[in-house]
Amino acid sequence: MNSSNLLATLFEYKAWANDTLFTALLDLSPETQQRERHDATRILNHVYVVDRIFEANLQRQAHQYKGLNTPETPTLEDLRAAMRETDRWLLAYAKNVSESELAEIIDFTFVDGKPGRMSRSEMLLHVITHGNYHRGAVGRILAQLGLPPQRDTLTVFLHRPEAARA
């Protein structure tokens, strides 16, 4: 398996794990579990913002973000739709990026104004690991509500019935 294939699998996994988590969050009561829904939405909105920042960096484009989250909190439904769109972009990018492009170093500016310098592969791996970390934080919120843990690991993704591997 080459790097592009591995990255594509990881971004397919990321999209699946995000969607699985949003399904669980949408089951939370907007009335009795409002704080937990809000906290989870803020965390996932941060993930979305960072994904979008690195999407821009990968394209050597400016982005509009002034921080690592937005002042306003989107609805869970709107955030899910936006994250699905970004996950589709990242997956398409991972499927089409060449090995030589993955090695390319890109200079950019962090939202705090400090300079950044990463290869495309480092950026993509950051997006994957960053999202995993924060999905875990949201999973902790769900656990504190007494809900079962999300079964959103890579091994579960790779072995789900619809992903029959040859």
PEFENPE-V971731 format. One record per run of one state. SS is the DSSP state (2 for helix, 1 for strand, 0 for the rest). FROM is the first residue (numbers start at 1). LEN is the number of residues. Records with the same first field share a line. If there is no record, write none. Layout:
BEGIN
SS = FROM-LEN  FROM-LEN
END
This chain:
BEGIN
0 = 1-2  27-7  59-17  97-2  104-1  110-5  145-9  159-2  164-3
2 = 3-24  34-25  76-21  99-5  120-25  154-5  161-3
1 = 105-5  115-5
END
